[in-house]
Amino acid sequence: MVAGYQAKSVWAERTFAPLASHALKTGEKVDLAIVGGGILGLSSALHAARSGLSVRVLEAANVGDRASGLNGGQVIPGLKYDPDWLLQHFGEKRGESLVRFGASLADGVFDLIARENLDVPVERAGWIQAAHSETALRAAEQRAKQWTARGVSAKLLSAVDVNRLTGARGYHGGWLDPRGGAIQPLAYTRELARVAVDAGARIAENTRITAIKRDNSEWVLTTTDGRSLHAKGVIVATNAYADALIPGLARTLLPLHSFQIATAPLSDALLASILPDGQVVSDSRRIVIYYRKGPGGRMLLGGRGSMADPTDPKAWAHLEHAFKRLYPALSNVPIEKRWYGRIAMTLDHLPHVHEPDAGLLVAAGCQGRGIGLMTGLGPRLVDYFVSRDPELLPFPPTPIRPILFHAFRNVGIGAAIAWYRLVDMLEK
């Protein structure tokens, strides 16, 4: 490890009780097998177990070691697209269903934490989308207007408002959605696993599935060491960590690295001037910057980074530059933590649901909103598996269509990130 390079996130400073993990025994039979022990897999497992299904969750690493436990902990309502766009694109019936689904996502997370008494730090003071340009501010005005028409107490923010609420410099304004907030994502993931196990689901960590094949009316899942599991149905919830398990799936996704930094604890005086009301923020840039207060009086900031796995603290330099630009008064505050995780984007910026064969369900594409989205989507997948009613799925199943020239994605994404950063910097 290079000196100064921190592999662990700020969330991992908390000590968690060991998870009740049950090693897979070859030949086991269950109603539902879930590949992937992140938020999507665990929310599916909890709902399935509570619905009376026998459930096995198979996680290639440890629960919380990947994106679900490494993200920024922002709970953002809605989808990437505004309500009016969804209605125009999907039609009145499907569009309205998607709007309602998106509107429910933040509530779904906070309600679940309260209902299940999860040991997860929560602050629900709202989400600010800060506009980096006049064009972005006009879009924020429309977004706030559309949600206000649907009963949300959204607030349009001036440049002065954004500066007062965030302490950050350089924004033209923005809008505030009171439904959003912040959680500790690793705690949330671990607690989802705990209550899923309490409900009857069985989790096997460090268990990689290398093949899923149909055998008459069952699915057979095989591990790297040759163990097998028989299931009536399968949910593949690997998202950005998709590999060759489902043919073509990985080539439908653009896996991106989300880099994050955490400062040393700030003084009380500095803390009082930064996000004094506790909102979380992401801005309108094409290469989004997002930030919030974190545990121990730290400031956390994240954004997209290099497609290569980092081996040096310089890989986080772009975030440190952004931090100093937004908060010049904090320029001398040390950066104590640097970490990253992998997220999955789709070309249309919508989550994708696939059903390559009856009883085999796949969902992927968080678009940077994975906490709310995957918490809400998991139970819908389970209900569809049980009932076969397509109306229960917010996103209609689509064929797996690999992205053209996907093999060159790293080069293309790297060039696109560089170009978008330049456009963001020049845009007025």
C-alpha positions in Angstrom: 0.0 0.0 0.0 1.3 3.4 -0.9 1.9 5.8 2.0 -1.0 8.1 2.6 -3.5 5.9 0.6 -6.4 4.9 2.7 -8.3 1.8 1.6 -11.1 1.9 4.2 -14.0 4.2 4.1 -15.0 6.5 7.0 -18.0 4.2 7.5 -15.7 1.3 8.4 -14.5 3.1 11.5 -17.6 1.7 13.3 -17.3 -1.8 14.7 -20.1 -4.2 13.6 -21.2 -7.4 15.2 -20.4 -10.5 13.1 -23.1 -11.5 10.6 -24.8 -14.8 11.1 -23.4 -16.3 7.8 -24.3 -19.8 6.9 -21.9 -21.7 4.5 -23.6 -23.2 1.5 -23.9 -27.0 1.5 -24.1 -28.6 -1.9 -27.5 -29.8 -3.0 -29.5 -27.4 -0.9 -33.0 -26.4 -2.2 -34.7 -23.1 -1.8 -37.6 -21.2 -3.2 -35.5 -18.1 -4.1 -31.7 -17.7 -4.6 -30.4 -14.2 -4.6 -26.9 -13.5 -6.1 -25.4 -10.4 -4.5 -25.7 -9.3 -0.8 -26.0 -5.5 -1.4 -29.0 -3.4 -0.7 -31.0 -4.8 -3.6 -30.3 -8.4 -2.7 -30.9 -7.9 1.0 -34.1 -5.9 0.6 -35.3 -8.7 -1.7 -34.3 -11.3 0.8 -36.1 -9.6 3.7 -39.3 -9.2 1.8 -39.2 -12.8 0.4 -38.5 -14.3 3.8 -41.4 -12.3 5.3 -43.6 -13.6 2.5 -42.9 -17.1 3.5 -40.3 -18.1 0.9 -37.1 -20.0 1.7 -34.3 -17.7 0.7 -30.5 -18.0 0.1 -28.3 -14.9 -0.4 -25.0 -15.6 -2.0 -22.4 -12.8 -1.7 -19.0 -13.1 -3.4 -17.3 -10.9 -0.7 -18.4 -9.8 2.7 -21.7 -8.0 3.2 -21.1 -4.3 2.9 -17.6 -4.5 1.3 -18.8 -3.2 -2.0 -20.8 -0.3 -3.3 -23.8 -0.7 -0.9 -21.5 -0.1 2.0 -19.1 2.3 0.3 -21.4 5.0 -1.1 -21.9 8.5 0.2 -25.0 7.7 2.1 -27.2 10.2 0.4 -30.9 9.2 0.1 -32.2 11.0 -2.9 -35.9 10.9 -3.9 -37.1 10.4 -7.4 -35.4 9.1 -10.5 -32.9 10.9 -12.8 -35.8 12.2 -14.9 -38.5 14.6 -13.9 -42.2 13.6 -13.6 -43.3 15.3 -16.9 -40.5 13.6 -18.8 -41.6 10.2 -17.5 -45.2 10.8 -18.4 -44.2 11.9 -21.9 -41.8 9.0 -22.5 -43.7 6.1 -21.0 -47.3 7.3 -21.4 -49.9 8.2 -18.7 -50.3 4.8 -17.0 -46.7 3.6 -16.9 -45.3 7.1 -16.5 -47.5 7.8 -13.5 -46.5 4.5 -11.9 -42.9 5.4 -12.3 -43.4 8.9 -10.8 -45.1 7.3 -7.8 -42.4 4.7 -7.4 -39.7 7.4 -7.6 -41.6 9.6 -5.1 -41.7 6.7 -2.6 -38.1 5.8 -2.5 -36.7 8.1 0.2 -39.7 7.5 2.4 -39.2 3.8 1.9 -35.6 3.9 3.3 -36.4 6.0 6.3 -39.7 4.2 7.1 -37.8 0.8 6.9 -35.2 2.0 9.3 -37.8 3.2 11.8 -40.1 0.2 11.3 -37.4 -2.4 11.8 -35.6 -0.4 14.5 -32.3 -0.6 12.5 -29.2 0.7 14.2 -28.5 3.2 11.5 -27.5 6.9 12.0 -30.1 9.0 10.1 -30.4 12.7 9.4 -33.3 13.8 7.3 -33.0 17.5 6.6 -33.5 17.3 2.8 -31.5 17.2 -0.4 -30.1 20.2 -2.2 -29.4 20.1 -5.9 -27.1 23.1 -6.5 -27.1 24.7 -9.9 -23.6 25.3 -11.4 -24.9 27.4 -14.3 -27.9 29.5 -15.3 -29.0 26.7 -17.6 -29.0 24.3 -14.7 -30.9 26.8 -12.5 -33.7 27.0 -15.1 -33.9 23.2 -15.0 -34.0 23.3 -11.2 -36.9 25.7 -11.4 -38.9 23.3 -13.6 -38.0 20.3 -11.4 -39.1 22.1 -8.2 -42.3 23.3 -9.9 -43.2 19.8 -11.1 -42.7 18.2 -7.6 -44.5 21.1 -5.9 -47.5 20.4 -8.2 -47.5 16.9 -6.8 -47.6 18.0 -3.2 -43.9 18.2 -2.3 -42.8 21.2 -0.3 -39.9 21.9 -2.7 -38.1 25.2 -2.4 -36.4 27.1 -5.2 -33.1 28.5 -3.9 -31.2 31.6 -4.9 -27.4 31.8 -5.0 -27.6 33.5 -1.6 -29.8 30.7 -0.3 -27.4 28.0 -1.5 -24.4 29.8 0.0 -26.3 30.2 3.4 -27.4 26.6 3.5 -24.2 24.9 2.3 -21.4 27.4 3.0 -20.2 26.6 -0.6 -19.2 29.1 -3.2 -19.9 29.4 -6.9 -23.5 28.3 -7.4 -26.2 30.2 -9.2 -29.0 28.7 -7.0 -30.7 25.4 -6.9 -33.6 23.7 -5.2 -34.3 21.9 -2.0 -36.3 18.6 -1.8 -37.3 18.0 1.9 -37.8 14.2 1.3 -34.0 13.5 1.0 -31.5 12.9 3.7 -28.4 11.0 4.9 -27.7 7.6 6.4 -24.6 5.6 7.3 -24.6 3.2 4.3 -22.5 0.4 5.7 -24.6 0.3 8.9 -27.7 0.2 6.7 -26.4 -2.7 4.6 -25.3 -4.7 7.6 -28.6 -4.1 9.5 -30.6 -5.1 6.4 -28.6 -8.4 6.5 -29.3 -8.8 10.2 -33.1 -8.4 9.9 -33.2 -10.5 6.7 -31.5 -13.4 8.7 -33.8 -12.8 11.6 -36.7 -13.2 9.2 -35.4 -16.6 8.0 -33.1 -15.8 5.0 -29.7 -17.6 5.0 -26.7 -15.7 3.8 -23.4 -17.2 2.6 -20.6 -14.7 2.4 -17.4 -15.2 0.3 -19.4 -17.5 -2.0 -19.0 -16.7 -5.7 -21.5 -18.1 -8.2 -19.9 -19.0 -11.5 -22.9 -20.6 -13.3 -26.7 -20.5 -13.3 -28.4 -23.1 -15.4 -31.9 -24.4 -15.8 -32.6 -28.0 -14.9 -36.2 -28.7 -15.8 -38.3 -26.6 -13.4 -35.4 -25.6 -11.2 -32.4 -23.4 -11.5 -29.0 -24.8 -10.4 -26.4 -22.3 -9.2 -22.8 -23.5 -9.0 -20.0 -22.0 -6.9 -16.3 -21.7 -7.7 -15.5 -24.7 -5.6 -18.2 -26.9 -7.2 -21.0 -26.6 -4.6 -24.5 -26.3 -5.9 -27.8 -24.8 -5.0 -31.2 -25.6 -6.4 -33.8 -22.9 -6.6 -37.3 -22.3 -8.0 -36.3 -18.7 -8.9 -33.2 -16.5 -9.0 -32.7 -12.8 -8.6 -29.3 -11.5 -9.8 -28.4 -8.4 -7.8 -24.8 -7.8 -8.7 -25.3 -4.5 -10.4 -21.9 -2.9 -11.2 -20.1 -6.1 -10.3 -21.8 -8.0 -13.1 -19.5 -10.5 -14.8 -20.1 -13.3 -17.2 -22.7 -15.0 -15.0 -25.6 -13.6 -17.1 -24.4 -13.6 -20.8 -24.3 -10.0 -22.1 -25.3 -8.3 -18.9 -22.0 -6.7 -18.1 -21.9 -5.2 -21.6 -25.2 -3.4 -21.0 -23.7 -1.4 -18.2 -21.1 1.4 -17.8 -19.3 0.7 -14.5 -17.9 3.8 -13.0 -15.7 4.4 -10.0 -17.1 6.8 -7.4 -14.3 8.3 -5.4 -14.7 9.9 -2.0 -12.7 11.8 0.6 -13.3 12.7 4.2 -11.5 15.5 6.1 -10.1 15.5 9.6 -12.7 16.5 12.2 -13.6 20.2 11.8 -13.7 22.8 14.6 -17.0 23.8 16.0 -16.7 27.2 14.3 -16.1 25.7 10.9 -18.9 23.1 11.3 -21.3 25.9 12.2 -20.8 27.6 8.8 -21.1 24.4 6.6 -24.4 22.8 6.0 -25.7 24.1 9.3 -29.1 22.5 8.9 -27.7 19.1 7.9 -28.8 18.8 4.2 -27.0 16.6 1.7 -25.9 18.2 -1.6 -25.2 17.1 -5.1 -24.7 19.6 -7.9 -25.9 19.8 -11.4 -22.6 19.2 -13.1 -22.4 16.4 -15.7 -19.6 15.0 -13.6 -21.5 15.4 -10.3 -19.9 16.5 -7.1 -21.8 15.5 -3.9 -21.1 16.2 -0.3 -22.4 16.1 3.2 -21.3 16.1 6.8 -20.0 12.8 8.1 -19.4 11.1 11.4 -17.0 12.7 13.8 -17.5 16.2 12.5 -15.9 15.5 9.2 -16.8 16.8 5.8 -17.3 14.2 3.0 -17.1 14.9 -0.7 -17.4 12.5 -3.7 -17.4 12.4 -7.4 -16.5 10.3 -10.4 -12.8 9.3 -10.8 -10.4 7.3 -12.9 -11.5 4.0 -14.4 -8.3 2.4 -13.2 -8.0 1.1 -9.7 -6.2 3.7 -7.7 -2.8 3.0 -6.2 -1.8 6.5 -5.1 -3.5 9.4 -3.3 -3.1 11.5 -6.4 -6.1 9.6 -7.8 -8.3 11.7 -5.5 -6.6 15.0 -6.4 -9.6 16.2 -8.5 -11.9 15.9 -5.5 -9.5 17.8 -3.3 -9.4 20.6 -5.9 -13.2 20.6 -6.0 -13.3 20.8 -2.2 -10.9 23.8 -2.1 -12.9 25.5 -4.8 -16.2 25.1 -2.9 -14.7 25.7 0.5 -11.6 27.9 0.4 -11.7 28.4 4.2 -11.0 24.6 4.5 -8.0 24.5 2.2 -5.6 23.6 5.0 -7.8 20.9 6.6 -6.1 17.5 6.1 -7.8 14.8 4.1 -7.8 11.7 6.4 -9.7 9.1 4.3 -9.8 8.2 0.7 -11.9 5.4 -0.8 -13.9 4.4 -3.8 -16.5 2.0 -5.0 -18.0 0.9 -8.3 -21.4 2.0 -9.5 -23.4 1.1 -12.7 -24.8 3.5 -15.2 -27.0 2.7 -18.2 -27.1 4.6 -21.5 -30.7 5.8 -20.9 -30.0 6.6 -17.2 -32.8 4.3 -16.1 -32.6 1.1 -14.1 -33.0 -2.0 -16.2 -34.9 -5.1 -15.3 -34.3 -8.3 -17.4 -35.9 -11.7 -17.4 -33.7 -13.9 -19.6 -35.9 -16.9 -18.8 -38.9 -17.4 -16.6 -37.9 -17.3 -12.9 -34.6 -15.6 -13.6 -34.7 -11.9 -12.8 -31.9 -9.4 -13.2 -31.9 -5.7 -12.1 -29.0 -3.2 -12.6 -28.2 0.4 -13.1 -28.5 2.5 -9.9 -27.5 5.8 -11.6 -25.9 7.0 -8.4 -29.2 6.7 -6.4 -28.8 3.2 -5.2 -29.9 3.4 -1.6 -33.5 4.4 -2.3 -33.8 2.8 -5.6 -32.6 -0.7 -4.7 -34.4 -0.6 -1.3 -37.7 0.0 -3.2 -37.0 -2.3 -6.2 -36.2 -5.5 -4.2 -39.7 -6.2 -2.9 -41.2 -5.4 -6.3 -39.0 -8.1 -7.9 -40.1 -10.6 -5.3 -43.7 -9.8 -5.7 -43.4 -10.2 -9.4 -41.6 -13.6 -9.0 -44.5 -14.8 -6.8 -47.5 -13.4 -8.7 -46.1 -13.0 -12.3 -48.1 -9.8 -12.5 -46.0 -7.4 -14.6 -47.9 -4.4 -13.2 -45.9 -4.9 -10.0 -42.7 -4.0 -11.7 -42.0 -0.3 -11.9 -39.7 -0.8 -14.9 -41.0 -3.2 -17.7 -38.5 -6.1 -18.3 -36.4 -5.4 -21.4 -34.1 -7.7 -23.5 -30.4 -7.7 -22.6 -28.9 -5.5 -25.3 -25.1 -5.0 -25.1 -23.8 -1.5 -25.7 -22.1 -1.1 -29.1 -18.2 -1.0 -28.8 -18.5 -1.8 -25.1 -14.9 -3.3 -25.2 -13.6 0.3 -25.6 -15.7 1.6 -22.7 -12.7 2.6 -20.4 -11.2 4.7 -23.1 -14.5 6.3 -24.1 -15.6 6.9 -20.5 -12.3 8.5 -19.6 -12.5 10.8 -22.6 -16.1 11.7 -21.8 -15.3 12.5 -18.2 -12.5 14.8 -19.3 -14.7 16.5 -21.8 -17.7 16.9 -19.5 -15.4 18.4 -16.8 -14.2 21.0 -19.3 -17.8 21.8 -20.3 -18.9 22.0 -16.7 -16.0 24.5 -16.0 -16.8 26.7 -19.0 -20.6 26.6 -18.8 -22.3 29.8 -17.6 
